[in-house]
Amino acid sequence: MSASPSSTVLAERIENRIFLLRGEKVMFDFHLAELYGVETKTLNRAVQRNLERFPDDFMFQIDRQEFTNLKYQIGTSSLGHGGVRKCPYAFTEQGVAMLASVLGSPSAVQVNIAIVRAFVHLRQLLSTHVELARKLATLERKYDEQFKVVFDAIRALMSDDVLPHGRQIGFLATGAAKPSKK
C-alpha cells in the first residue's frame, strides 16, 4: 500500500518537528497542537487534567537555557515579548502516543498514527546508518589488509634484494644471426 501525497507531506512535516533533546527524540507542545489543529493551551490543559498518564519519560518541561537554544533553532518567539510565556513541554514518542487517549478525537488518533510512524521511520533510518557504519568499518579493515599485501609486494619489487648480486636478467647475444640467402 503506497502513501498518498498528503500523507507523505504530513510525514515530512512531522519528521521536521522531531528534535533530539536530553538524549530523547521529542516533539514540542506547540508543534503537536498545530498538527492536531488545537491551541497549545488546549493541548496542555488536556495533559494537565491527565498528568498521571504522562510520567517524566513521556513528557517534561524544558528549562530556560534549552528554550533559548530552541528559539534560535526553530524561531520561536521570546519569553516576555508578547510570545510564548512559559517554556514548552517536550513529548517523547510514548508521550505522543498517550496524547491520542487524552485528546480523544478521531483526527487526533489519525495524527497520532502518523506521528508514531514518523518516529519509527526515524528509528529505522538511525539503525540503517549504524549498520552502514559497521559495514564500512569492516570493509576498511579488510581492504587495509589487502592493500598491505600489495604495498609489501611493491616494496619487495623495489628492493635490491630481489635478485642475487651479479646475476643479470635477460640473455646475451654472442653473435648476430646471418640472414640466409635463398
TIRONU-870097 format. One line per field, with one value per residue: residue number from 0; residue in one letter; x, y, z of N, C-alpha, C, O in turn. Coordinates in pm, 1 decimal, padded with zeros to 6 digits. Example, Ala and Ser with C-alpha at 12.3 -4.5 7.8 and 13.67 -1.06 7.14 Angstrom:
// residues 2
nr	0, 1
rest	A, S
neast	01319.0, 01285.0
nnorth	-00569.0, -00225.0
nup	00780.0, 00708.0
caeast	01230.0, 01367.0
canorth	-00450.0, -00106.0
caup	00780.0, 00714.0
ceast	01320.0, 01290.0
cnorth	-00330.0, 00003.0
cup	00780.0, 00787.0
oeast	01423.6, 01340.9
onorth	-00331.9, 00113.8
oup	00846.5, 00803.9
This chain:
// residues 182
nr	0, 1, 2, 3, 4, 5, 6, 7, 8, 9, 10, 11, 12, 13, 14, 15, 16, 17, 18, 19, 20, 21, 22, 23, 24, 25, 26, 27, 28, 29, 30, 31, 32, 33, 34, 35, 36, 37, 38, 39, 40, 41, 42, 43, 44, 45, 46, 47, 48, 49, 50, 51, 52, 53, 54, 55, 56, 57, 58, 59, 60, 61, 62, 63, 64, 65, 66, 67, 68, 69, 70, 71, 72, 73, 74, 75, 76, 77, 78, 79, 80, 81, 82, 83, 84, 85, 86, 87, 88, 89, 90, 91, 92, 93, 94, 95, 96, 97, 98, 99, 100, 101, 102, 103, 104, 105, 106, 107, 108, 109, 110, 111, 112, 113, 114, 115, 116, 117, 118, 119, 120, 121, 122, 123, 124, 125, 126, 127, 128, 129, 130, 131, 132, 133, 134, 135, 136, 137, 138, 139, 140, 141, 142, 143, 144, 145, 146, 147, 148, 149, 150, 151, 152, 153, 154, 155, 156, 157, 158, 159, 160, 161, 162, 163, 164, 165, 166, 167, 168, 169, 170, 171, 172, 173, 174, 175, 176, 177, 178, 179, 180, 181
rest	M, S, A, S, P, S, S, T, V, L, A, E, R, I, E, N, R, I, F, L, L, R, G, E, K, V, M, F, D, F, H, L, A, E, L, Y, G, V, E, T, K, T, L, N, R, A, V, Q, R, N, L, E, R, F, P, D, D, F, M, F, Q, I, D, R, Q, E, F, T, N, L, K, Y, Q, I, G, T, S, S, L, G, H, G, G, V, R, K, C, P, Y, A, F, T, E, Q, G, V, A, M, L, A, S, V, L, G, S, P, S, A, V, Q, V, N, I, A, I, V, R, A, F, V, H, L, R, Q, L, L, S, T, H, V, E, L, A, R, K, L, A, T, L, E, R, K, Y, D, E, Q, F, K, V, V, F, D, A, I, R, A, L, M, S, D, D, V, L, P, H, G, R, Q, I, G, F, L, A, T, G, A, A, K, P, S, K, K
neast	00084.9, 00073.5, 00176.3, -00032.8, -00005.2, -00070.1, -00037.5, 00231.3, 00336.3, 00247.1, 00391.1, 00653.1, 00633.4, 00596.8, 00834.6, 01018.8, 00971.8, 01061.4, 01287.1, 01613.2, 01663.6, 01801.1, 01892.9, 01677.5, 01433.7, 01206.6, 00890.9, 00754.9, 00507.6, 00375.5, 00414.0, 00284.0, 00024.1, -00035.7, -00032.4, -00246.5, -00447.7, -00538.4, -00532.4, -00228.5, -00257.7, -00494.4, -00422.4, -00226.1, -00383.9, -00549.2, -00355.7, -00267.9, -00496.5, -00477.2, -00238.6, -00133.4, -00102.4, 00125.4, 00421.6, 00763.8, 00928.0, 00768.4, 00693.4, 00824.6, 00900.7, 01083.2, 01386.7, 01487.2, 01733.7, 01746.1, 01521.4, 01605.9, 01808.6, 01648.4, 01486.0, 01657.2, 01705.2, 01457.4, 01309.9, 01117.1, 00910.0, 01024.8, 01045.8, 00833.6, 00801.3, 00558.2, 00518.2, 00561.1, 00498.9, 00564.6, 00803.7, 00808.7, 00649.8, 00803.4, 00745.2, 00798.5, 00822.6, 00649.6, 00493.1, 00366.8, 00214.1, 00039.6, -00107.6, -00319.6, -00514.2, -00581.5, -00668.8, -00860.8, -01021.4, -01130.0, -00963.1, -00733.1, -00645.2, -00576.8, -00371.5, -00191.6, -00123.3, 00017.7, 00229.4, 00354.2, 00436.2, 00624.7, 00820.5, 00901.0, 01002.2, 01222.6, 01373.4, 01432.7, 01588.8, 01808.0, 01907.8, 01980.1, 02189.3, 02373.3, 02423.0, 02532.7, 02765.6, 02900.3, 02942.1, 03104.5, 03332.7, 03418.1, 03477.0, 03686.0, 03882.8, 03923.2, 04011.3, 04234.4, 04408.4, 04434.8, 04550.3, 04785.4, 04924.4, 04959.2, 05115.2, 05337.3, 05431.4, 05499.2, 05702.5, 05886.1, 05952.6, 06080.3, 06303.7, 06658.9, 06725.8, 06596.1, 06705.9, 06987.2, 07308.3, 07506.7, 07385.2, 07220.9, 06934.4, 06767.8, 06916.3, 07229.3, 07350.5, 07564.1, 07651.8, 07554.8, 07284.9, 07312.2, 07166.0, 06988.4, 07058.7, 06860.4
nnorth	-00117.2, 00211.4, 00537.6, 00824.0, 01143.1, 01352.1, 01228.4, 01177.5, 01436.1, 01516.5, 01335.5, 01425.2, 01684.9, 01619.5, 01476.1, 01682.8, 01816.9, 01677.7, 01659.3, 01623.1, 01603.6, 01615.5, 01360.9, 01228.0, 01166.0, 01408.4, 01588.1, 01915.1, 02086.4, 02300.7, 02241.9, 01996.0, 02074.1, 02231.7, 02035.2, 01875.2, 02053.0, 02223.3, 02474.8, 02552.8, 02591.0, 02452.0, 02187.0, 02153.6, 02192.0, 01965.9, 01771.6, 01843.0, 01784.9, 01513.1, 01421.1, 01192.1, 01011.3, 01085.7, 01032.0, 01127.8, 01020.6, 01032.0, 01292.9, 01619.9, 01943.4, 02187.8, 02361.2, 02709.4, 02764.1, 02561.8, 02639.1, 02885.8, 02801.1, 02652.4, 02851.1, 02982.4, 02779.9, 02707.0, 02935.2, 03031.5, 03256.1, 03508.0, 03478.9, 03678.3, 03885.2, 03925.6, 03683.4, 03336.8, 03248.3, 03062.0, 02800.5, 02547.5, 02219.9, 01904.6, 01616.2, 01271.9, 00983.3, 00795.0, 00962.9, 01114.4, 00916.3, 00868.3, 01101.2, 01073.9, 00930.0, 01113.9, 01341.9, 01235.7, 01276.9, 01170.2, 01272.9, 01328.9, 01074.0, 00979.5, 01160.8, 01094.6, 00833.3, 00885.7, 01033.7, 00847.2, 00664.0, 00824.6, 00853.9, 00585.2, 00551.1, 00727.9, 00596.4, 00360.7, 00469.5, 00563.0, 00319.9, 00199.7, 00367.4, 00311.7, 00043.5, 00065.5, 00209.2, 00020.2, -00183.4, -00042.7, 00000.2, -00263.6, -00322.8, -00140.4, -00241.7, -00488.6, -00415.0, -00265.3, -00464.0, -00609.8, -00415.1, -00379.4, -00613.4, -00571.3, -00336.3, -00432.8, -00620.0, -00448.0, -00300.5, -00504.8, -00564.8, -00332.0, -00345.1, -00402.1, -00654.4, -00843.2, -00993.2, -01208.4, -01063.1, -00981.0, -01146.0, -01139.8, -01023.4, -01152.8, -01217.0, -01272.9, -01183.6, -01356.7, -01351.4, -01208.6, -01324.5, -01460.4, -01353.1, -01575.1, -01686.3, -01722.6
nup	00000.0, -00097.5, 00010.0, 00023.7, -00147.7, 00034.0, 00284.4, 00274.9, 00274.6, 00527.6, 00685.3, 00634.7, 00742.6, 01008.2, 01069.1, 01045.8, 01275.2, 01488.0, 01745.2, 01895.4, 02228.1, 02546.1, 02506.3, 02401.3, 02147.0, 02067.8, 02053.8, 02047.1, 02247.8, 02114.5, 01843.4, 01827.3, 01894.4, 01672.0, 01470.5, 01557.5, 01529.7, 01730.6, 01992.4, 02165.1, 02439.8, 02486.6, 02433.4, 02632.7, 02860.9, 02852.4, 02892.2, 03152.0, 03298.8, 03297.5, 03414.9, 03538.5, 03338.5, 03208.8, 03277.3, 03369.2, 03167.4, 02949.5, 02908.0, 02954.4, 03091.9, 02923.9, 03017.5, 03078.3, 02946.8, 02754.3, 02615.3, 02514.5, 02339.0, 02167.1, 02062.4, 01885.4, 01706.0, 01587.5, 01564.5, 01754.6, 01942.7, 02176.3, 02535.9, 02732.5, 02548.2, 02425.5, 02310.8, 02351.0, 02680.7, 02875.0, 02923.4, 02677.0, 02669.0, 02622.5, 02439.6, 02445.8, 02227.0, 02344.0, 02500.9, 02304.7, 02186.6, 02397.3, 02398.1, 02215.1, 02353.3, 02545.6, 02409.6, 02236.7, 02000.5, 01670.2, 01467.4, 01612.6, 01674.0, 01418.0, 01349.3, 01550.0, 01475.5, 01239.8, 01349.5, 01522.8, 01329.7, 01199.9, 01401.1, 01417.9, 01158.2, 01166.7, 01361.7, 01221.4, 01013.6, 01162.2, 01263.6, 01025.8, 00943.9, 01145.7, 01094.6, 00835.6, 00895.0, 01049.8, 00857.8, 00679.3, 00836.4, 00863.9, 00595.4, 00554.3, 00726.9, 00604.1, 00343.5, 00407.9, 00496.1, 00255.9, 00089.5, 00224.2, 00162.9, -00112.4, -00108.9, 00032.4, -00155.0, -00366.1, -00242.6, -00204.6, -00470.8, -00535.9, -00390.1, -00345.5, -00290.0, -00438.0, -00655.6, -00662.3, -00620.3, -00902.1, -01082.5, -01389.2, -01564.8, -01848.1, -02173.0, -02336.7, -02646.3, -02844.1, -03100.0, -03407.5, -03591.4, -03915.2, -04212.8, -04419.6, -04754.8, -05013.5
caeast	00000.0, 00158.2, 00126.6, -00087.9, 00078.3, -00096.0, 00022.2, 00375.4, 00362.8, 00227.9, 00505.8, 00768.4, 00610.4, 00617.9, 00977.0, 01090.2, 00938.6, 01115.4, 01417.1, 01685.9, 01680.6, 01830.5, 01912.6, 01548.3, 01365.4, 01085.9, 00814.1, 00712.3, 00362.7, 00320.0, 00410.0, 00177.6, -00104.5, -00054.9, -00066.4, -00379.6, -00546.1, -00590.8, -00439.4, -00132.1, -00312.6, -00595.3, -00348.1, -00163.6, -00490.6, -00587.8, -00246.0, -00269.8, -00608.4, -00444.4, -00095.3, -00092.8, -00070.6, 00245.6, 00540.1, 00876.5, 00985.6, 00672.1, 00681.2, 00892.3, 00904.6, 01222.2, 01428.3, 01506.0, 01850.6, 01702.2, 01428.3, 01686.5, 01868.8, 01538.4, 01442.9, 01746.4, 01695.2, 01331.4, 01247.6, 01002.8, 00916.4, 01092.6, 00968.1, 00812.3, 00789.9, 00431.6, 00514.6, 00548.8, 00520.8, 00622.9, 00883.6, 00719.8, 00663.7, 00858.2, 00681.3, 00870.3, 00735.5, 00544.6, 00403.9, 00286.0, 00115.1, -00059.2, -00192.4, -00441.4, -00616.6, -00619.9, -00746.5, -00978.5, -01095.9, -01084.9, -00849.1, -00616.4, -00599.2, -00510.6, -00245.6, -00102.6, -00073.6, 00119.9, 00344.7, 00423.2, 00504.7, 00742.4, 00921.0, 00950.2, 01083.5, 01349.4, 01448.1, 01483.8, 01698.4, 01923.9, 01965.2, 02043.4, 02317.1, 02462.5, 02459.6, 02623.8, 02894.2, 02963.5, 02988.0, 03215.7, 03449.6, 03460.9, 03541.1, 03813.6, 03979.1, 03950.6, 04091.0, 04364.4, 04491.0, 04464.6, 04643.8, 04913.9, 04988.4, 05000.2, 05227.1, 05453.0, 05481.5, 05564.1, 05829.1, 05977.8, 05999.2, 06168.0, 06419.9, 06779.1, 06745.6, 06511.0, 06791.9, 07122.9, 07401.9, 07586.8, 07303.4, 07152.4, 06809.0, 06769.1, 07016.1, 07333.6, 07366.5, 07707.4, 07676.9, 07432.1, 07244.7, 07332.0, 07048.8, 07009.9, 07040.5, 06781.9
canorth	00000.0, 00330.5, 00654.0, 00930.0, 01263.9, 01430.3, 01161.4, 01196.2, 01572.8, 01515.8, 01264.2, 01516.0, 01792.0, 01562.0, 01446.2, 01809.4, 01870.1, 01587.8, 01710.9, 01546.1, 01685.2, 01531.6, 01223.4, 01171.7, 01228.3, 01469.2, 01690.5, 02018.1, 02103.4, 02392.3, 02170.4, 01895.5, 02145.2, 02269.3, 01913.7, 01830.5, 02154.6, 02285.6, 02571.9, 02491.8, 02590.6, 02346.5, 02061.1, 02147.6, 02175.1, 01824.1, 01697.0, 01873.0, 01710.6, 01370.3, 01413.6, 01056.4, 00938.9, 01143.0, 01032.9, 01206.5, 00965.6, 01058.1, 01436.2, 01705.6, 02084.0, 02224.9, 02474.0, 02835.6, 02754.5, 02480.2, 02721.4, 02984.6, 02729.1, 02616.0, 02974.7, 03009.6, 02670.2, 02699.0, 03066.4, 03060.0, 03392.0, 03522.7, 03489.6, 03813.3, 03985.4, 03904.4, 03549.5, 03226.0, 03295.6, 02953.1, 02706.2, 02443.6, 02080.8, 01814.6, 01484.7, 01162.6, 00901.7, 00737.2, 01071.9, 01147.3, 00808.5, 00886.4, 01216.9, 01031.9, 00892.4, 01233.1, 01431.1, 01154.8, 01298.2, 01082.9, 01333.1, 01312.7, 00935.8, 00971.0, 01234.8, 01014.0, 00721.8, 00942.7, 01072.1, 00725.1, 00612.4, 00909.0, 00813.5, 00453.1, 00573.6, 00785.2, 00490.3, 00273.3, 00540.6, 00562.6, 00185.6, 00177.8, 00437.7, 00237.1, -00076.9, 00106.5, 00244.5, -00106.1, -00249.0, 00035.1, -00029.3, -00398.5, -00312.8, -00070.0, -00337.0, -00589.5, -00358.4, -00226.9, -00584.5, -00640.4, -00316.0, -00405.1, -00716.5, -00506.9, -00246.8, -00516.9, -00675.7, -00339.1, -00271.8, -00615.8, -00548.1, -00215.8, -00373.8, -00454.1, -00793.6, -00931.4, -01084.4, -01216.0, -00971.3, -01036.5, -01220.7, -01047.4, -01068.1, -01147.4, -01301.8, -01203.6, -01233.5, -01372.9, -01318.5, -01178.4, -01429.2, -01417.5, -01380.7, -01681.5, -01646.3, -01820.4
caup	00000.0, -00105.9, 00083.2, -00060.1, -00140.1, 00155.6, 00399.6, 00261.3, 00319.7, 00672.6, 00743.7, 00627.4, 00841.1, 01141.0, 01086.1, 01063.8, 01407.9, 01590.2, 01786.2, 01995.0, 02348.2, 02663.0, 02460.6, 02357.9, 02033.1, 02124.8, 01982.3, 02140.9, 02260.0, 02013.6, 01716.0, 01836.4, 01888.4, 01531.7, 01394.8, 01599.3, 01496.2, 01852.8, 02050.3, 02256.5, 02576.4, 02492.4, 02444.6, 02764.9, 02960.6, 02848.5, 02955.1, 03295.4, 03359.2, 03294.6, 03442.7, 03576.7, 03214.1, 03149.8, 03364.6, 03317.9, 03044.7, 02841.9, 02887.1, 03051.5, 03052.2, 02900.6, 03100.4, 03004.8, 02858.5, 02640.3, 02538.4, 02441.5, 02226.4, 02077.9, 01996.8, 01772.7, 01608.9, 01513.4, 01551.1, 01840.5, 01996.1, 02304.3, 02659.1, 02780.9, 02441.7, 02356.8, 02252.6, 02446.0, 02817.3, 02954.1, 02845.7, 02625.1, 02709.0, 02521.3, 02448.4, 02382.0, 02142.6, 02428.5, 02539.6, 02187.5, 02174.0, 02504.4, 02366.9, 02144.2, 02451.2, 02621.0, 02322.7, 02207.1, 01876.4, 01560.7, 01396.7, 01699.2, 01657.3, 01287.0, 01357.9, 01633.3, 01394.5, 01151.8, 01431.3, 01565.2, 01209.8, 01175.7, 01499.5, 01375.7, 01039.2, 01210.8, 01429.7, 01115.9, 00947.3, 01250.6, 01268.8, 00895.5, 00945.8, 01234.6, 01020.7, 00728.1, 00956.3, 01088.7, 00735.1, 00626.7, 00919.7, 00826.3, 00463.9, 00569.1, 00783.7, 00500.9, 00235.8, 00461.3, 00492.3, 00116.2, 00037.5, 00288.3, 00081.5, -00237.9, -00080.4, 00065.1, -00280.9, -00439.6, -00173.9, -00233.5, -00608.2, -00540.4, -00307.8, -00412.4, -00252.2, -00517.7, -00730.4, -00607.2, -00686.3, -01009.3, -01177.8, -01477.5, -01622.4, -01994.5, -02237.0, -02409.9, -02782.3, -02870.2, -03238.2, -03478.1, -03686.7, -04053.4, -04294.4, -04517.3, -04893.4, -05089.5
ceast	00089.6, 00091.5, 00073.6, 00002.1, 00055.8, -00036.6, 00173.9, 00415.3, 00349.7, 00346.6, 00630.1, 00755.0, 00640.1, 00766.9, 01059.2, 01064.4, 00982.3, 01258.6, 01481.0, 01715.8, 01696.5, 01842.9, 01786.5, 01501.3, 01231.4, 01017.4, 00762.2, 00561.9, 00305.6, 00317.2, 00298.1, 00040.2, -00136.0, -00098.9, -00207.6, -00487.9, -00612.6, -00490.4, -00348.2, -00188.0, -00419.3, -00528.4, -00289.5, -00266.3, -00533.3, -00480.8, -00249.1, -00382.8, -00578.2, -00295.3, -00047.3, -00056.2, 00061.8, 00361.1, 00655.3, 00937.9, 00889.4, 00669.1, 00760.9, 00890.9, 01051.7, 01257.3, 01458.2, 01625.1, 01815.0, 01607.5, 01502.7, 01750.9, 01763.4, 01492.4, 01527.5, 01737.4, 01570.8, 01252.9, 01123.6, 01019.2, 00976.4, 00994.9, 00951.9, 00801.4, 00664.2, 00418.1, 00491.0, 00584.7, 00588.0, 00708.8, 00792.9, 00746.2, 00718.0, 00797.1, 00767.5, 00771.3, 00620.3, 00443.9, 00311.8, 00177.1, 00004.3, -00153.1, -00322.2, -00550.9, -00665.9, -00707.7, -00873.1, -01052.1, -01043.8, -00965.7, -00721.7, -00558.3, -00523.6, -00376.3, -00145.3, -00042.8, 00038.7, 00246.2, 00423.1, 00497.1, 00630.7, 00854.9, 00983.6, 01041.9, 01220.0, 01435.4, 01508.8, 01600.3, 01824.9, 01988.6, 02033.0, 02180.1, 02417.7, 02512.7, 02557.3, 02761.6, 02970.6, 03019.6, 03107.1, 03343.0, 03505.6, 03533.2, 03677.1, 03920.0, 04021.4, 04042.4, 04225.1, 04458.7, 04529.0, 04565.5, 04780.8, 04990.8, 05039.7, 05121.5, 05352.8, 05514.4, 05554.3, 05698.1, 05932.2, 06033.5, 06097.3, 06299.3, 06535.9, 06795.3, 06663.3, 06595.6, 06928.5, 07216.0, 07482.8, 07505.8, 07226.9, 07024.4, 06821.7, 06872.3, 07115.4, 07342.0, 07515.5, 07740.5, 07546.1, 07404.4, 07259.8, 07207.0, 07081.5, 06981.6, 06963.8, 06745.9
cnorth	00123.7, 00447.0, 00757.3, 01052.8, 01343.6, 01362.7, 01171.1, 01334.8, 01580.3, 01447.4, 01352.5, 01629.9, 01741.0, 01539.1, 01573.2, 01871.3, 01777.1, 01632.7, 01615.2, 01638.3, 01592.5, 01384.6, 01154.4, 01241.4, 01278.2, 01559.4, 01788.1, 02039.2, 02192.6, 02328.8, 02066.3, 01961.5, 02184.3, 02147.4, 01863.6, 01932.0, 02215.4, 02390.5, 02500.0, 02484.2, 02482.5, 02210.6, 02047.8, 02131.1, 02028.6, 01737.4, 01718.7, 01800.2, 01561.1, 01346.7, 01272.9, 00971.6, 00983.1, 01147.6, 01106.2, 01151.3, 00977.8, 01206.6, 01509.2, 01848.2, 02122.5, 02345.7, 02596.8, 02829.8, 02672.5, 02560.6, 02826.0, 02920.1, 02694.0, 02736.2, 03001.9, 02901.7, 02679.5, 02828.8, 03088.0, 03199.4, 03392.7, 03521.3, 03636.6, 03920.8, 03960.7, 03766.4, 03444.1, 03275.4, 03190.9, 02867.4, 02592.0, 02306.6, 02002.1, 01676.8, 01381.9, 01083.2, 00841.6, 00842.8, 01113.0, 01042.3, 00824.8, 01003.1, 01177.5, 00996.6, 01013.0, 01324.2, 01363.4, 01176.5, 01202.8, 01141.6, 01320.5, 01172.6, 00921.9, 01044.8, 01155.0, 00897.6, 00771.7, 00978.6, 00948.6, 00663.0, 00694.2, 00874.6, 00679.1, 00468.0, 00631.0, 00681.0, 00393.9, 00339.4, 00538.4, 00425.3, 00151.4, 00244.8, 00365.4, 00112.3, -00043.4, 00141.0, 00118.7, -00177.6, -00176.2, 00006.7, -00167.1, -00395.4, -00244.2, -00163.3, -00438.2, -00532.9, -00307.0, -00345.5, -00619.1, -00541.6, -00332.0, -00508.7, -00655.5, -00417.9, -00325.1, -00575.8, -00569.6, -00306.1, -00380.4, -00603.2, -00432.0, -00241.5, -00426.2, -00602.7, -00890.4, -01034.5, -01091.6, -01125.9, -01045.9, -01113.0, -01119.4, -01109.8, -01056.1, -01242.2, -01214.5, -01264.9, -01240.8, -01340.6, -01289.8, -01290.2, -01374.9, -01447.9, -01487.7, -01629.0, -01753.4, -01768.0
cup	00000.0, -00033.6, -00015.0, -00048.7, -00011.9, 00279.1, 00395.2, 00310.8, 00471.5, 00740.6, 00743.5, 00728.5, 00981.2, 01164.9, 01107.0, 01200.5, 01520.6, 01618.1, 01886.1, 02112.1, 02467.4, 02624.0, 02412.3, 02231.2, 02085.5, 02022.7, 02086.7, 02134.9, 02150.4, 01874.5, 01715.2, 01826.3, 01744.5, 01449.4, 01428.4, 01566.1, 01618.5, 01899.9, 02148.3, 02398.0, 02592.5, 02509.2, 02584.7, 02876.5, 02967.9, 02915.1, 03106.0, 03367.9, 03370.0, 03322.2, 03478.2, 03454.5, 03152.1, 03249.9, 03295.3, 03189.5, 02926.2, 02805.5, 02994.2, 02999.0, 03035.6, 02986.9, 03012.6, 02907.8, 02734.2, 02551.2, 02456.0, 02319.5, 02121.7, 01996.0, 01873.1, 01665.7, 01523.5, 01510.3, 01634.4, 01898.4, 02136.0, 02420.3, 02693.7, 02673.9, 02359.5, 02294.9, 02359.5, 02585.8, 02905.6, 02862.6, 02801.0, 02687.0, 02591.2, 02545.3, 02376.1, 02296.7, 02223.1, 02472.3, 02425.8, 02169.8, 02278.5, 02474.3, 02296.9, 02243.5, 02530.1, 02536.0, 02271.7, 02077.0, 01768.2, 01484.3, 01479.5, 01685.1, 01525.3, 01286.9, 01440.3, 01556.0, 01303.5, 01230.1, 01475.4, 01447.1, 01179.4, 01273.9, 01459.2, 01254.4, 01076.8, 01281.1, 01327.3, 01042.4, 01032.4, 01256.9, 01137.4, 00892.2, 01034.8, 01162.1, 00908.0, 00783.4, 00996.4, 00966.0, 00675.4, 00706.0, 00886.0, 00692.2, 00473.1, 00626.2, 00677.5, 00393.2, 00284.7, 00457.8, 00349.3, 00060.0, 00101.5, 00207.4, -00048.6, -00213.2, -00043.5, -00061.5, -00361.3, -00374.5, -00202.2, -00374.6, -00619.4, -00466.9, -00392.6, -00387.4, -00336.1, -00591.9, -00662.1, -00687.2, -00791.9, -01111.8, -01260.7, -01529.2, -01773.7, -02051.3, -02310.6, -02548.6, -02811.7, -03014.3, -03307.5, -03576.4, -03826.8, -04130.7, -04397.5, -04657.6, -04963.5, -05222.7
oeast	00173.3, -00030.6, 00128.6, 00077.0, 00150.9, 00010.1, 00238.9, 00515.6, 00432.1, 00396.7, 00704.7, 00852.9, 00700.9, 00819.8, 01159.2, 01129.7, 00943.8, 01340.7, 01412.8, 01785.1, 01615.7, 01807.0, 01788.3, 01526.0, 01152.4, 01075.3, 00730.0, 00497.4, 00198.1, 00227.6, 00227.0, -00049.0, -00250.1, -00191.4, -00279.6, -00606.7, -00729.1, -00376.8, -00386.0, -00168.9, -00433.6, -00572.6, -00301.9, -00239.3, -00551.4, -00512.4, -00234.3, -00367.9, -00646.3, -00233.5, 00067.6, 00013.6, 00106.1, 00394.7, 00645.7, 00994.1, 00923.9, 00645.9, 00764.9, 00881.4, 01134.5, 01169.7, 01454.9, 01617.5, 01850.0, 01612.5, 01466.9, 01748.6, 01788.1, 01463.7, 01475.0, 01759.6, 01576.6, 01141.0, 01031.8, 01129.6, 00978.3, 00878.0, 01048.5, 00792.9, 00665.6, 00316.2, 00408.4, 00689.3, 00659.7, 00688.8, 00709.6, 00850.2, 00684.1, 00797.3, 00805.2, 00651.8, 00506.7, 00324.1, 00194.3, 00061.9, -00112.2, -00267.1, -00424.9, -00667.6, -00779.9, -00808.2, -00979.3, -01141.0, -00928.6, -00877.2, -00613.4, -00436.5, -00417.7, -00278.5, -00027.5, 00075.7, 00142.7, 00357.4, 00545.8, 00609.1, 00732.1, 00971.3, 01105.4, 01147.4, 01322.2, 01556.9, 01622.7, 01699.7, 01934.7, 02111.2, 02133.8, 02276.6, 02536.0, 02631.3, 02654.5, 02863.2, 03092.3, 03132.3, 03200.6, 03450.0, 03627.3, 03638.1, 03772.4, 04033.9, 04139.6, 04140.8, 04321.4, 04575.3, 04644.1, 04657.8, 04882.1, 05111.0, 05151.6, 05219.3, 05463.0, 05636.7, 05659.7, 05797.2, 06050.5, 06152.1, 06187.2, 06395.0, 06514.7, 06871.3, 06661.5, 06561.0, 06978.3, 07202.6, 07522.0, 07556.8, 07173.5, 07009.6, 06880.0, 06911.8, 07088.7, 07340.3, 07585.1, 07854.5, 07440.7, 07497.0, 07225.7, 07148.3, 07190.4, 06896.5, 07007.9, 06679.8
onorth	00139.0, 00453.4, 00775.4, 01066.2, 01397.0, 01431.6, 01172.8, 01349.8, 01643.5, 01496.0, 01354.5, 01667.6, 01810.8, 01578.2, 01570.7, 01969.0, 01796.6, 01642.8, 01537.0, 01738.9, 01501.9, 01295.6, 01034.3, 01360.4, 01201.4, 01600.4, 01750.0, 02014.2, 02163.7, 02358.5, 02050.4, 01911.0, 02171.4, 02156.2, 01815.7, 01900.8, 02254.8, 02394.3, 02398.7, 02384.8, 02426.5, 02128.7, 01942.9, 02063.8, 01974.0, 01641.5, 01622.6, 01759.0, 01489.8, 01261.1, 01238.3, 00871.1, 00924.4, 01254.3, 01142.0, 01227.3, 00938.7, 01243.2, 01466.9, 01871.7, 02093.5, 02423.3, 02589.2, 02885.1, 02710.1, 02551.6, 02852.0, 02976.4, 02705.2, 02725.0, 03040.0, 02929.0, 02662.3, 02832.4, 03156.9, 03253.7, 03290.6, 03557.0, 03712.5, 04038.8, 03974.0, 03736.1, 03463.0, 03337.1, 03225.2, 02862.8, 02544.8, 02282.2, 02028.3, 01626.8, 01401.2, 01112.5, 00837.9, 00815.9, 01142.7, 01075.2, 00797.5, 01003.5, 01242.0, 01029.1, 01014.2, 01377.1, 01425.3, 01097.3, 01159.7, 01067.5, 01303.3, 01155.0, 00859.2, 00995.7, 01148.0, 00867.3, 00707.0, 00956.3, 00946.6, 00614.5, 00638.4, 00866.9, 00662.5, 00404.8, 00586.9, 00677.7, 00350.0, 00273.4, 00515.1, 00414.7, 00080.7, 00186.1, 00359.3, 00079.9, -00116.0, 00105.1, 00111.6, -00227.0, -00239.6, -00009.0, -00185.0, -00457.8, -00285.6, -00164.1, -00469.4, -00596.7, -00305.8, -00331.3, -00654.3, -00581.9, -00301.1, -00492.8, -00684.9, -00423.5, -00287.8, -00580.8, -00596.9, -00285.7, -00351.9, -00628.8, -00434.2, -00165.6, -00486.6, -00669.5, -01009.9, -01152.6, -00991.5, -01114.7, -01160.8, -01141.8, -01022.7, -01231.8, -00959.7, -01338.0, -01098.5, -01387.1, -01139.5, -01304.4, -01341.0, -01343.4, -01260.0, -01555.1, -01489.1, -01542.7, -01868.2, -01837.0
oup	00089.0, -00018.7, -00123.6, 00048.0, 00045.3, 00369.8, 00499.8, 00380.5, 00537.5, 00842.0, 00841.4, 00792.9, 01062.4, 01268.9, 01178.7, 01237.2, 01635.8, 01526.9, 01952.3, 02096.9, 02487.9, 02701.1, 02385.1, 02211.0, 02140.4, 01922.1, 02199.2, 02033.1, 02098.0, 01795.4, 01616.0, 01758.1, 01700.1, 01368.7, 01340.8, 01573.6, 01612.9, 01852.5, 02207.1, 02468.0, 02701.2, 02589.9, 02648.0, 02975.9, 03076.8, 02985.5, 03181.6, 03483.0, 03443.7, 03258.9, 03450.7, 03467.4, 03053.3, 03301.4, 03177.9, 03110.7, 02814.7, 02690.3, 03109.7, 02878.5, 03122.0, 03025.0, 02889.8, 02798.1, 02622.3, 02428.5, 02341.1, 02210.1, 02001.7, 01876.8, 01768.4, 01547.7, 01401.8, 01459.0, 01589.8, 01902.2, 02204.8, 02406.2, 02684.9, 02707.7, 02237.2, 02232.9, 02448.7, 02605.7, 02999.6, 02741.2, 02878.4, 02748.3, 02475.8, 02657.8, 02260.5, 02294.7, 02176.0, 02479.9, 02447.0, 02141.5, 02249.9, 02520.7, 02317.9, 02221.4, 02576.6, 02583.6, 02264.2, 02045.5, 01773.0, 01441.4, 01423.6, 01684.2, 01521.1, 01230.4, 01405.3, 01570.3, 01291.7, 01182.3, 01465.8, 01463.0, 01137.7, 01234.6, 01465.9, 01248.2, 01024.0, 01262.1, 01343.5, 01012.1, 00981.9, 01255.7, 01137.1, 00843.3, 01001.4, 01168.0, 00887.0, 00723.7, 00978.7, 00969.4, 00626.4, 00647.3, 00880.3, 00676.4, 00407.1, 00579.6, 00662.9, 00355.9, 00207.9, 00421.2, 00323.2, -00010.7, 00038.8, 00185.6, -00090.7, -00287.8, -00083.8, -00074.1, -00418.8, -00444.6, -00221.3, -00395.5, -00703.5, -00482.0, -00497.8, -00457.4, -00306.5, -00591.6, -00610.6, -00809.0, -00771.6, -01220.1, -01206.4, -01536.0, -01823.1, -01984.9, -02342.2, -02563.3, -02804.3, -03043.3, -03269.9, -03637.7, -03855.1, -04116.6, -04455.0, -04678.8, -04968.0, -05300.3
